[in-house]
Structure formats: structure tokens, C-alpha cells
């Protein structure tokens, strides 16, 4: 009976980590893309030909939501959800390992999506004043993106050694 309860506790921690990874990353991406969308509407209303440049800047903070989904998928793979042999049984310690492995992308993805949204929203000013220089705003956003990628990499490497 104790091992059954421990197994449920281990799975609960693993699922909580996966849920936080995808949930926080998507919340951050929604906030970031929203900030950029708000900034872009003024530019597009005055110069509709700049829509594609504004759209690229708006999409960038959305990638962290995808990174959270990748982490969620890796957790499900680790747990054997997609395998034919059934789910693995986890101790609470193993569940905590998976939970902890999800924290880099959960926190890194959440916060970097918001930060990237702010940079992209500010970069909309470049599009408004000098549309031919829009690439510079994309490069500035890419620097923030790098840290989201590092967060995802940390999560994947930790998950590879979680069990």
C-alpha cells in the first residue's frame, strides 16, 4: 500500500512539473505576444505595408510556449505514456527529479517570453520610424530567445537523467 501511495505521489510531482512547464511558458508567451500586438496596431493602422515586419516581432515571444510543449512532451516520453509497455512507476524522489527538471523551462520560458515581448514591443518603434532597419529589432529579440533555448536545453538534459 505504501509503494502505491508513493507511486501516486511521484507521478503527481512529475505531472505538476510538466503542467507548470507548459502552463507558465504559454502564459508568458500570451503576455509577450499581447504586448507586441498592442504596440503593432498603431503602426499597422498608419502603414499597413509594415504588417509582416510587425508580425515577425509578435511571433517571437510565442516560441517559449512551444518550448514548454516540448518539455511537456519529453516528460510524457520519460514517463512511458507513449510507449506500449505502460507508464513507469515513480518514487516520490523520482517524481521530484522530474519536477525539478521542468523548472528551468517553466521559469526561464515564462520570464523570457515576457522580456522578449517587451523588447519586441519596443522594436515596433524601429518599424514605425525606419522600417528598413526592422532586422535590428529581430536581432535584439534573438538575444533574449537564446536564454529560453538554454532553459529548454537544461530541462531536456535534466530529464535525460531524472530516472
N, C-alpha and C positions, 0 to 999 in steps of 0.2 A: 504493500500500500504506500509506503514512504517513497519508493522509487517512482511510482505512478505520479504522486503529487510533485515530486522533484522534476519529473519529465515535463509535466504541465507547466511548472514554473519556468523551466529552461526554455520551452517553446514560447511562452508568453513574453519573456525578455527578448528573445530573438525577433518575434513578430513586432514588438514595440520598437525595437531599433530600426527595423525595416520600414515601419509606418512613419517614424519620425524622419528618416532619411528622405522618403518620397514626399511626405507632407510638408516639411519645412522648406525643402527645395522648391516645391511648387508654390508655396505661399510667397517665398522670396521672389520667384520669377514673376508671379502675378503682380506683386508690388512694383518690381523693377520695370516690367513692360508697361504697366499702367502709368508710371511716371513719364516714360518716354512718349507714350501715346498722347498724354496731356500736352506735353511740350510740342509735339509734332503737329497738332491740329492747327495751331496758329500759322505755322509756316506753310502747311499744305493749303490752307484757305487763301493765302496770298499768292502762293506759287505752286500750283498743283503738279507741275513738272518735277518737283522735288520729292514726290511721294515715295519713289523707290529708294532714295537715299535715306529718308526718314524710316522707312520700313526696315531696312537693314539694321539701323541703330536700335529699333524697337525689338527686333527678334533676338538680338544678342543676350539680353538678360534672361531670356526664356530658356537658354540652354541648360541652366542649372536645374530646372525642372526635369529635363531629360536625364541629367546625371543622377538625380535622385531615383528615377525609374530604373536606371542601370544598376544602381546599388541594391534596390529592392529586388530586382531580378536575380542578382548574384546571391542574395540571402536565400531566396527561394531555391536556387540551384544547390546551395550549400546544405539546405535542409532536406533535399531529396524530393521536393514537391513535384518536380517534373520527371523524376525517374520512375521506372516501372516497379521498383522494389519497395516503395513506400517511404514515408518520412522517417528520418533518423530520430532516435530518442536522445534528448539532451538533458544533461545535468544542469543545475542552476548555474554552475560555474561556466559551462559551455555556452549557455544562453547569454550570460553576462559578457562573455568574449565577443559574441556576435553583436550584442547591443553596443558594446564599446567600439567595435569595428565600424559601426554605422555612424558614429558621432562625427568623424572628420567631414564627411559629405553632408550630413544633416546640418551641422553648424556652418561649415565652410560654404556650402551651396546656398544656404539661406541668406547669410550675410553678404556674400559676394554678389548675389543676384540683385540685392538692394543697392549695394555700392555701384555695381555696373550700371544699374538703371539710372543712378544719379549722374554718372559720367556720360552715359548716352544721352540723357536729357539735356545736359549742358552742351553736348556736341551738336545738338539740334541747332544751337546758335551759329555754329560753323556753317551748317547747311543754309541757314537763313541769310547769312551775310556773304559767304563765299562758297557756294555750292560745289565748285570745282575742287575744293580742299576737304571734302567730306571724308576722304580716306583717312585723314589725320585723326578724326574723331573715332573711327573704327579701330585704329591702332591703339588709341588711348583705352578703349574698351577691352581690347585684347590683353592688355596688361592685367586687368582685373580677372579676366577669363582664365588666365594662367593659374591663378590660385584656386579657382574652382576645379580645374583639371587636377592639380596637385591633391586636393581634398579627395576627389574621386579615386585617384591612384592609391592614396593611403588607405582608403576604405577597402578597395579590392585586395591590396596586399595583406591587410589585416584579416580579411575574410578567408583568404587562402590558407591561413594558419590558425583559424579560430577553433577548429575541432581537433 
